């Protein structure tokens, strides 16, 4: 009976210790998921012509800066709350920039790498005869 009690106590202690251990303190799954979503949004904007190549390059460069900041935060093995907040702030700004660039009426619909002229996208008005 003492052996069964001792085994159950040891099992409980081992289970509690395993559950009490924190997850990887350097893991940033939400940051990485947002990075993937933003990369997808940029690619979708290029494919649809909503983003010019220049805009896409600028947004990709911004994503690279966020990625490097994340690597620096993980370098010591722990991402602090302050580092995590800074990464989220950088991603919030990048998300706003992506939305603004996608909806700024600069288009590359023929995907030639250059911005299309706004006049080319407007329907022509019929001209009335002058008197």
Secondary structure, 3 states (H helix, E strand, C coil): CHHHHHHHHHHHHHHHHHHHCCCCCCCCHHHHHHHHHHHHHHHHHHHHCCCCHHHHHHHHHHHHHHHHHHHHHHCCCCCCHHHHHHHHHHHHHHHHHHHHHHCCCCCCCCCCCCCCCHHHHCCCCCCCCCC
